[in-house]
Amino acid sequence: MPVVFGMAVPHEPNILPEVNPNAHLEYAKTLQAYDEAAQKLIEKNIDTIVIISPHSKNYNGYFYFPTGNWATGSLAPFGARNVAVRALCDRDTAKDLYLYCAESKIHVGFHKTMTSKMLDYGSVVPLTFVAKRQRAFAIIRISISGQSMEDHYRLGKCISDVFSGFDNRRAAIIASGDMSPRLSKDSLMGYAPQGAEFDKRMCNYMKKGDFESVITTKEDFCIESGADIYKPLAVLGGALDGKVFDSELLSYEKVNGSGFAIATYTVDEEKTVDPYAIDRYNESEYVQIARGTLETFITKKLKRKMSAPRNIPERFRIRSGVFVTLRWRGKYIGCMGTIEPKTSSIYKEIMDAVVFAAREDKSGNPVKLFELKDLDYTVDVISPLEEIFDLSDQDVTKHGLVIANGNIKAVVLPGATGIKTPADQVDDVLRKLNADSMKRTFKMYRFTIDRYK
């Protein structure tokens, strides 16, 4: 479910004719641009809308993910009870996103409150324009927080990462927020000299799609301007990071001392280059076995290890130790396997190793459904072990090392990250063995690998 569209829009209820009978006169440019932005979103065949509103329930120290199957809201508090939105919540993807954010060290909260099903007006206003044109869409709501602009940008990148793992759904990001309400002395919020400067800068950044400048703007300056669009914009920028997109500032107008801006960001799906895209056509047969096994295991929600097919090719019937390493978009997931064969064939060793790497490696994170599309596999077939008595001929790029302490063995593969010398290999293996509890005598073995990608 790639992110293919984004828009930054205001949420002042007075722009709606149902709330303000003079809206068509006072906010003509804004209403026309809002309709155009909503139409662009609809034309991208969006399945899920992620909406970032500064008026949803929020917390200082973490991003809040509301729960619930449905969310509803209206503008009844503003005298327009007939302006209402009811939307299905994409709970499964929201949960995946929450877990991925937590693993990425982003502070998030995912709990149920009495208000978790209620849409705030910062969400109702934008969704009203979409709902006029399309009824079938799901939403994910995420609040802003008291965390830094950089943290909001990182949240946006996590949104993009998770959605990139699905092919069958398309997503849009709505950054809901108003520009400065402090542009003139007759403004209800009062005048602030930072207001006009804020709007000028942000309009320039929004027009260019310059989100780096957005997140490097001093937050004190943003606060003094009275605007609330800047953090939703940071999230939108993170979601568009690394994508090729067309940015367009559709409108900006000043009404009653307040600024209103609308911008759209249309991703060029043909030009978008994913640095972690997997070339499945050139994968080795060893990796095809691993990938097929894991995708079946996870998509079918199996609980037990799978059996090997009856008629496996002759070349996969030999017995050998195997290790499988998994990475997702450059991030280590897990590595598991056997030094010496434990089953009847390499085929079954690969099947067992990939499931263990995806589920049991405590140093990594369990593989999730959305990660399957971009999962990178490495299969290492282990040579017979050769006992050694010193490290004089040990080449850490070519030889792996096994240390056996009685019946307990630990291993480091050749070319392991951070290993530069034979002494590094020994230290790594002894750490895994818990050297303090080792017997005085132990044996060392080395091996080579045939690596398949």
Secondary structure per residue as TSV (DSSP state, phi and psi in degrees):
chain	resnum	aa	ss	phi	psi
A	1	M	-	360.0	80.4
A	2	P	-	-70.9	151.8
A	3	V	E	-78.2	116.9
A	4	V	E	-117.4	-4.7
A	5	F	E	-158.3	148.8
A	6	G	E	-146.3	153.1
A	7	M	E	-149.6	146.6
A	8	A	E	-111.8	122.3
A	9	V	E	-141.1	155.9
A	10	P	-	-81.3	166.4
A	11	H	-	-132.7	15.8
A	12	E	-	-61.6	116.9
A	13	P	G	-58.8	-26.1
A	14	N	G	-65.7	-11.8
A	15	I	G	-76.2	-12.7
A	16	L	S	-90.8	133.1
A	17	P	T	-59.6	-29.5
A	18	E	T	-66.5	-24.7
A	19	V	T	-97.2	-40.5
A	20	N	-	-125.8	108.4
A	21	P	T	-59.0	-21.6
A	22	N	T	-96.9	11.3
A	23	A	H	-58.4	-41.1
A	24	H	H	-62.7	-27.0
A	25	L	H	-86.4	-44.3
A	26	E	H	-77.8	-34.2
A	27	Y	T	-122.2	37.7
A	28	A	H	-58.1	-47.8
A	29	K	H	-64.2	-41.5
A	30	T	H	-65.5	-44.2
A	31	L	H	-64.1	-41.8
A	32	Q	H	-63.0	-43.9
A	33	A	H	-67.8	-36.2
A	34	Y	H	-62.2	-45.0
A	35	D	H	-60.9	-40.5
A	36	E	H	-66.1	-41.6
A	37	A	H	-64.4	-44.1
A	38	A	H	-63.1	-38.8
A	39	Q	H	-65.1	-39.7
A	40	K	H	-60.1	-41.9
A	41	L	H	-61.5	-46.9
A	42	I	H	-60.6	-39.6
A	43	E	H	-66.9	-15.9
A	44	K	T	-87.0	5.7
A	45	N	T	54.5	55.8
A	46	I	-	-78.1	135.4
A	47	D	S	-98.9	-41.0
A	48	T	E	-128.2	131.8
A	49	I	E	-108.3	124.0
A	50	V	E	-97.2	119.3
A	51	I	E	-114.9	128.6
A	52	I	E	-110.4	113.0
A	53	S	E	-123.1	136.0
A	54	P	T	-77.4	-3.9
A	55	H	T	-108.1	2.1
A	56	S	S	-77.4	165.3
A	57	K	-	-58.6	125.7
A	58	N	-	-136.9	162.1
A	59	Y	B	-129.6	153.7
A	60	N	S	-68.7	-39.9
A	61	G	S	-99.5	-3.8
A	62	Y	S	-158.8	162.2
A	63	F	E	-86.0	131.5
A	64	Y	E	-100.4	127.9
A	65	F	-	-106.6	106.0
A	66	P	-	-65.7	150.6
A	67	T	-	-101.7	-177.7
A	68	G	-	114.5	151.0
A	69	N	S	-82.5	-29.7
A	70	W	E	-132.9	154.4
A	71	A	E	-133.5	139.2
A	72	T	E	-133.6	153.3
A	73	G	E	-166.6	157.8
A	74	S	E	-145.5	172.3
A	75	L	E	-103.3	29.5
A	76	A	G	-55.8	-39.4
A	77	P	G	-61.9	-15.9
A	78	F	G	-107.2	16.6
A	79	G	T	83.6	14.2
A	80	A	E	-129.1	73.7
A	81	R	E	-63.9	-25.4
A	82	N	E	-79.0	-9.8
A	83	V	E	-90.7	101.4
A	84	A	E	-140.7	150.8
A	85	V	E	-131.6	134.6
A	86	R	E	-127.6	124.0
A	87	A	E	-135.1	143.1
A	88	L	E	-73.1	137.1
A	89	C	E	-94.8	133.0
A	90	D	-	-82.9	77.2
A	91	R	H	-67.2	-38.9
A	92	D	H	-62.9	-46.8
A	93	T	H	-68.5	-36.6
A	94	A	H	-60.6	-39.6
A	95	K	H	-67.3	-43.5
A	96	D	H	-58.2	-43.1
A	97	L	H	-64.6	-43.9
A	98	Y	H	-57.9	-47.5
A	99	L	H	-65.3	-40.0
A	100	Y	H	-66.6	-40.4
A	101	C	H	-60.9	-43.5
A	102	A	H	-62.6	-42.1
A	103	E	H	-66.0	-27.8
A	104	S	T	-87.6	12.2
A	105	K	T	65.1	31.8
A	106	I	-	-100.3	129.9
A	107	H	-	-75.5	117.7
A	108	V	E	-134.7	158.0
A	109	G	E	-134.0	140.4
A	110	F	-	-138.8	88.0
A	111	H	-	-144.4	167.5
A	112	K	-	-100.7	133.3
A	113	T	-	-132.2	171.2
A	114	M	T	-62.7	-26.3
A	115	T	T	-97.8	6.3
A	116	S	T	-68.0	-20.4
A	117	K	T	-95.9	-2.3
A	118	M	B	-97.6	127.9
A	119	L	-	-84.2	129.8
A	120	D	-	-77.3	167.0
A	121	Y	H	-68.1	-22.8
A	122	G	H	-66.9	-19.7
A	123	S	H	-97.6	-38.1
A	124	V	H	-62.7	-44.6
A	125	V	H	-60.1	-53.5
A	126	P	H	-62.6	-41.6
A	127	L	H	-68.3	-24.2
A	128	T	H	-61.8	-41.0
A	129	F	H	-67.6	-34.8
A	130	V	H	-73.5	-43.8
A	131	A	H	-64.1	-23.5
A	132	K	T	-62.3	-26.4
A	133	R	T	-109.3	-27.4
A	134	Q	-	-146.0	125.4
A	135	R	-	-92.8	-30.7
A	136	A	-	-92.1	89.5
A	137	F	-	-151.6	154.3
A	138	A	E	-109.0	162.0
A	139	I	E	-130.6	155.1
A	140	I	E	-126.9	127.4
A	141	R	E	-107.3	134.0
A	142	I	E	-135.4	132.1
A	143	S	E	-83.2	157.4
A	144	I	-	-76.3	175.7
A	145	S	B	-145.5	-179.4
A	146	G	S	-80.6	4.4
A	147	Q	S	-74.5	172.8
A	148	S	-	-70.2	165.8
A	149	M	H	-60.7	-38.1
A	150	E	H	-62.5	-38.6
A	151	D	H	-64.9	-38.4
A	152	H	H	-65.2	-38.4
A	153	Y	H	-64.2	-42.1
A	154	R	H	-62.7	-37.6
A	155	L	H	-59.3	-43.5
A	156	G	H	-61.1	-39.5
A	157	K	H	-64.8	-37.7
A	158	C	H	-64.0	-40.1
A	159	I	H	-57.3	-47.7
A	160	S	H	-63.0	-42.6
A	161	D	H	-59.4	-47.6
A	162	V	H	-66.5	-44.5
A	163	F	H	-67.1	-25.9
A	164	S	T	-68.8	-15.1
A	165	G	T	-81.0	-3.4
A	166	F	-	-118.3	137.9
A	167	D	S	-97.0	-21.4
A	168	N	S	-97.1	2.7
A	169	R	-	-138.8	151.7
A	170	R	-	-122.6	143.0
A	171	A	E	-124.9	150.8
A	172	A	E	-127.8	150.9
A	173	I	E	-112.7	128.3
A	174	I	E	-111.2	116.9
A	175	A	E	-94.0	106.4
A	176	S	E	-97.0	123.9
A	177	G	-	178.0	152.7
A	178	D	-	-99.2	154.3
A	179	M	-	-76.5	-165.7
A	180	S	-	-66.6	133.5
A	181	P	S	-98.2	18.6
A	182	R	-	-126.9	49.0
A	183	L	S	-92.3	-16.1
A	184	S	S	-147.4	166.6
A	185	K	T	-69.6	-22.7
A	186	D	T	-90.1	5.8
A	187	S	S	-66.7	143.0
A	188	L	T	-61.9	-27.2
A	189	M	T	-89.8	-1.3
A	190	G	-	83.6	168.4
A	191	Y	-	-93.6	141.6
A	192	A	-	-141.0	128.9
A	193	P	H	-61.9	-23.6
A	194	Q	H	-70.6	-20.1
A	195	G	H	-60.5	-54.6
A	196	A	H	-64.2	-37.9
A	197	E	H	-66.0	-40.2
A	198	F	H	-59.1	-50.4
A	199	D	H	-61.7	-40.7
A	200	K	H	-61.4	-47.3
A	201	R	H	-63.7	-50.5
A	202	M	H	-64.6	-38.5
A	203	C	H	-61.2	-40.1
A	204	N	H	-64.3	-44.6
A	205	Y	H	-65.7	-42.2
A	206	M	H	-65.8	-38.8
A	207	K	H	-63.7	-40.1
A	208	K	H	-86.6	-13.1
A	209	G	T	70.3	31.8
A	210	D	-	-91.2	78.5
A	211	F	H	-79.0	-19.4
A	212	E	H	-63.0	-40.1
A	213	S	H	-68.9	-31.5
A	214	V	H	-60.7	-50.4
A	215	I	H	-76.4	-15.3
A	216	T	H	-94.8	-0.9
A	217	T	S	-69.8	134.9
A	218	K	-	-63.2	131.5
A	219	E	H	-67.8	-32.9
A	220	D	H	-59.1	-39.8
A	221	F	H	-63.4	-42.8
A	222	C	H	-62.8	-43.9
A	223	I	H	-63.3	-43.3
A	224	E	H	-65.4	-26.4
A	225	S	H	-72.8	-20.1
A	226	G	T	83.2	-1.8
A	227	A	-	-75.1	157.2
A	228	D	-	-129.6	16.6
A	229	I	-	-86.5	-18.1
A	230	Y	H	-67.1	-39.6
A	231	K	H	-73.7	-42.5
A	232	P	H	-57.2	-36.2
A	233	L	H	-63.5	-37.8
A	234	A	H	-62.9	-40.7
A	235	V	H	-64.3	-44.7
A	236	L	H	-59.3	-42.3
A	237	G	H	-60.9	-41.5
A	238	G	H	-63.7	-38.1
A	239	A	H	-67.6	-24.4
A	240	L	H	-96.4	-1.4
A	241	D	T	-57.6	130.5
A	242	G	T	82.6	-0.8
A	243	K	-	-101.2	154.5
A	244	V	-	-93.2	120.9
A	245	F	E	-144.2	154.8
A	246	D	E	-97.1	125.4
A	247	S	E	-107.1	142.5
A	248	E	E	-145.9	123.2
A	249	L	E	-86.5	103.9
A	250	L	E	-75.1	-34.3
A	251	S	E	-163.8	155.4
A	252	Y	E	-148.6	129.4
A	253	E	E	-144.8	154.4
A	254	K	E	-109.0	121.7
A	255	V	E	-132.7	125.1
A	256	N	T	50.8	40.3
A	257	G	T	80.8	10.4
A	258	S	E	-124.9	149.4
A	259	G	E	-101.3	145.0
A	260	F	E	-136.0	122.1
A	261	A	E	-129.2	145.7
A	262	I	E	-133.7	127.9
A	263	A	E	-136.0	148.9
A	264	T	E	-125.4	154.1
A	265	Y	E	-136.8	108.7
A	266	T	E	-106.2	117.1
A	267	V	E	-76.3	132.3
A	268	D	-	-84.3	99.9
A	269	E	T	-67.6	-27.1
A	270	E	T	-76.6	-29.6
A	271	K	T	-95.0	-11.0
A	272	T	-	-64.8	122.1
A	273	V	-	-108.5	118.2
A	274	D	-	-95.6	113.7
A	275	P	T	-66.0	-13.8
A	276	Y	T	-107.7	11.1
A	277	A	-	-60.1	139.6
A	278	I	-	-97.8	130.3
A	279	D	-	-90.7	90.9
A	280	R	G	-72.8	-23.1
A	281	Y	G	-68.0	-27.3
A	282	N	G	-106.2	15.0
A	283	E	-	-69.2	146.4
A	284	S	-	-70.9	162.5
A	285	E	H	-63.2	-32.1
A	286	Y	H	-63.4	-43.7
A	287	V	H	-70.0	-35.0
A	288	Q	H	-61.2	-37.2
A	289	I	H	-64.2	-46.3
A	290	A	H	-63.3	-47.2
A	291	R	H	-64.1	-46.9
A	292	G	H	-60.0	-40.6
A	293	T	H	-62.4	-50.9
A	294	L	H	-69.0	-39.8
A	295	E	H	-64.1	-38.6
A	296	T	H	-66.6	-43.5
A	297	F	H	-60.4	-44.3
A	298	I	H	-81.3	-44.7
A	299	T	H	-66.3	-31.8
A	300	K	T	-91.9	1.2
A	301	K	T	54.5	46.7
A	302	L	-	-74.1	152.9
A	303	K	-	-107.4	-25.6
A	304	R	S	-111.4	156.3
A	305	K	-	-62.1	149.0
A	306	M	-	-87.7	154.4
A	307	S	-	-86.7	148.6
A	308	A	-	-73.8	151.1
A	309	P	-	-60.7	157.7
A	310	R	S	-71.6	-43.7
A	311	N	S	-104.4	70.5
A	312	I	-	-84.0	151.1
A	313	P	-	-57.7	149.5
A	314	E	G	-57.0	-38.7
A	315	R	G	-65.6	-16.6
A	316	F	G	-101.6	7.1
A	317	R	-	-90.9	-11.8
A	318	I	S	-68.1	161.9
A	319	R	-	-105.3	135.1
A	320	S	-	-166.0	154.6
A	321	G	-	-70.2	150.6
A	322	V	E	-143.6	139.8
A	323	F	E	-121.4	140.7
A	324	V	E	-120.9	128.6
A	325	T	E	-113.8	135.5
A	326	L	E	-119.3	135.8
A	327	R	E	-135.6	144.6
A	328	W	E	-122.1	115.2
A	329	R	T	50.3	44.3
A	330	G	T	84.6	-7.1
A	331	K	E	-96.7	130.4
A	332	Y	E	-63.7	132.0
A	333	I	E	-108.0	-49.8
A	334	G	E	178.4	160.6
A	335	C	E	-147.3	122.0
A	336	M	E	-143.6	157.2
A	337	G	E	169.9	-163.3
A	338	T	-	-130.5	140.2
A	339	I	S	-71.9	-41.0
A	340	E	S	-123.3	154.1
A	341	P	-	-62.6	139.4
A	342	K	-	-114.7	-13.4
A	343	T	S	-123.8	-171.9
A	344	S	S	-83.8	-9.5
A	345	S	-	-159.8	159.1
A	346	I	H	-59.3	-37.9
A	347	Y	H	-54.7	-50.0
A	348	K	H	-71.0	-32.8
A	349	E	H	-60.8	-42.9
A	350	I	H	-63.4	-44.7
A	351	M	H	-58.9	-46.7
A	352	D	H	-67.9	-42.1
A	353	A	H	-64.8	-41.1
A	354	V	H	-68.6	-35.5
A	355	V	H	-68.4	-42.1
A	356	F	H	-63.5	-42.3
A	357	A	H	-62.7	-36.1
A	358	A	H	-78.3	-24.3
A	359	R	H	-120.9	-28.0
A	360	E	T	-112.8	-14.2
A	361	D	-	-71.5	110.0
A	362	K	T	-71.0	-17.5
A	363	S	T	-81.5	-12.5
A	364	G	S	-114.0	-153.9
A	365	N	-	-130.7	139.9
A	366	P	-	-57.0	139.2
A	367	V	-	-70.3	137.4
A	368	K	-	-109.1	163.8
A	369	L	G	-56.9	-44.3
A	370	F	G	-68.4	-16.7
A	371	E	G	-84.0	-14.9
A	372	L	G	-58.3	-39.0
A	373	K	G	-61.0	-37.3
A	374	D	G	-110.4	22.9
A	375	L	E	-81.2	131.0
A	376	D	E	-104.3	129.5
A	377	Y	E	-113.1	140.2
A	378	T	E	-128.7	127.9
A	379	V	E	-113.9	122.1
A	380	D	E	-111.0	121.0
A	381	V	E	-96.2	125.3
A	382	I	E	-90.0	134.3
A	383	S	-	-75.9	165.3
A	384	P	-	-56.9	144.5
A	385	L	-	-71.7	142.0
A	386	E	E	-120.0	117.3
A	387	E	E	-68.9	137.6
A	388	I	E	-129.2	156.8
A	389	F	S	-117.7	-7.1
A	390	D	-	-154.4	176.4
A	391	L	S	-109.8	20.2
A	392	S	T	-64.1	-32.9
A	393	D	T	-106.1	13.9
A	394	Q	-	-78.9	122.7
A	395	D	-	-111.2	110.4
A	396	V	T	-67.1	-18.9
A	397	T	T	-82.7	-18.6
A	398	K	T	-111.3	-37.4
A	399	H	-	-106.8	135.3
A	400	G	E	-88.7	167.5
A	401	L	E	-131.2	135.1
A	402	V	E	-121.7	133.2
A	403	I	E	-118.9	127.1
A	404	A	E	-109.3	125.9
A	405	N	E	-116.3	90.0
A	406	G	T	69.4	-125.8
A	407	N	T	-90.1	-0.5
A	408	I	E	-99.1	131.2
A	409	K	E	-128.1	148.7
A	410	A	E	-134.9	156.9
A	411	V	E	-141.4	151.0
A	412	V	E	-131.8	133.2
A	413	L	-	-80.5	155.2
A	414	P	T	-62.2	145.3
A	415	G	T	70.6	20.0
A	416	A	-	-64.2	145.3
A	417	T	T	-59.6	131.4
A	418	G	T	84.8	-4.6
A	419	I	-	-97.7	116.5
A	420	K	-	-117.1	-22.5
A	421	T	S	-135.1	162.2
A	422	P	H	-56.8	-35.6
A	423	A	H	-62.5	-35.5
A	424	D	H	-63.7	-39.6
A	425	Q	H	-62.0	-45.9
A	426	V	H	-60.7	-46.1
A	427	D	H	-60.3	-41.2
A	428	D	H	-64.4	-43.5
A	429	V	H	-69.4	-41.5
A	430	L	H	-64.1	-34.5
A	431	R	H	-63.5	-40.4
A	432	K	H	-67.9	-33.1
A	433	L	H	-80.6	-13.3
A	434	N	T	65.6	78.3
A	435	A	G	-57.5	-28.7
A	436	D	G	-63.3	-27.3
A	437	S	G	-100.5	8.1
A	438	M	-	-76.3	149.6
A	439	K	-	-71.5	164.5
A	440	R	S	-68.8	-30.2
A	441	T	-	-102.7	136.7
A	442	F	-	-151.3	163.9
A	443	K	E	-118.0	148.1
A	444	M	E	-116.0	143.0
A	445	Y	E	-135.6	152.6
A	446	R	E	-126.2	164.7
A	447	F	E	-156.7	165.1
A	448	T	-	-115.5	170.8
A	449	I	E	-132.9	152.6
A	450	D	E	-106.6	116.1
A	451	R	E	-99.5	132.8
A	452	Y	E	-124.6	136.3
A	453	K	-	-130.2	360.0
